[in-house]
Amino acid sequence: MGNSFRFSFFILAIFLSFGLFALEGSSQIKSEARISNLLPYLVRPPLVDPCLPLDFTLGQREDDPYFSHGYYWGNAKTVKSYFEDPSSLNSCIIRAQVSTNVTQIGLDRFSNDGKTNDLTAAGFTEIMVNKGKWGIFPYREVHAKGPKGRHYYQLWVGLNEESGATIYFQLLYPEYLNEPTQNQKKVWNDFIKKTSFMSLQDLMVFHEVKKPQAPEVPCKFFVEKRLYDNRYAIMVETQSQIEIDVKEIREINLLSGAFDKPCLELQVSIRENAQVKSSTFQVDFTPVDEFTFHSCLLNPKSLKIHPDFFLLLKK
């Protein structure tokens, strides 16, 4: 699979190089490709122009700045209401995330191909599987009727990574319906059937887009992962008046290639000027055989021991 993928991207590179002159002098180049706005922090998303309603944007929750729970696309007011109360949904939303259970195992092969027995065993009927491609990116769409009569719409898109990473999409629609309305079905069907490979103009814009910047924080994190026991050492540099505590950690499931570096998600409590707030951060970590020695270890008050990690505070 690796040689075929490399060949595909070699052809793409040639395509881009010949197109440089066609773009020169254009006065209508977009500031950013739409897919990069819809899938931030995903370093190599599918290079496609998603066919979605013009008012579909990416919803963002304050407690999930890095979209650890998925990307939600829809009308801004609809998504905001859904975050506040999922049962209030009265239109449709498309949810996306890096898949944790389906991989791409060939140019147009997926690990779940031909495996509908689990759905049947769970009581699903009217199972339909559709194959297709968005340019060089293959997909599998699954539509099935659940045991209680509700219809489910799902889609997996291969990223052409040697790791087999895929993106999983699902259609969310009102709980009081057993199947979407005709307009909601059209949104889903247009997304699948009319999404196309990026135009040359968008490809050039996409390759100039910078990775989103992390939120400003009053501290710096340095993280190491000890390989033999999978424990972490988290060193925090901060100012003397700020108190930091890491409440919970979670290693992001990269499925190699979906993100550019291994990283750790930190649930952090920050106390400053008698005010306490909770924040979520993603930080890169370095795999090591042994933790690096830091002088702050000589101060017992600087070290906090948790079951899965050591927290070192440096002020």
Helices and strands as residue ranges (DSSP letters): H 2-23, H 34-38, E 48-49, E 56-59, E 71-75, H 76-84, G 86-88, E 93-98, E 104-106, E 109-110, H 117-121, E 125-134, E 137-145, E 151-158, E 166-172, H 182-194, E 196-197, H 200-206, E 219-226, E 231-238, E 242-251, E 263-272, E 275-288, G 295-298, G 300-302, E 303-305, E 309-314
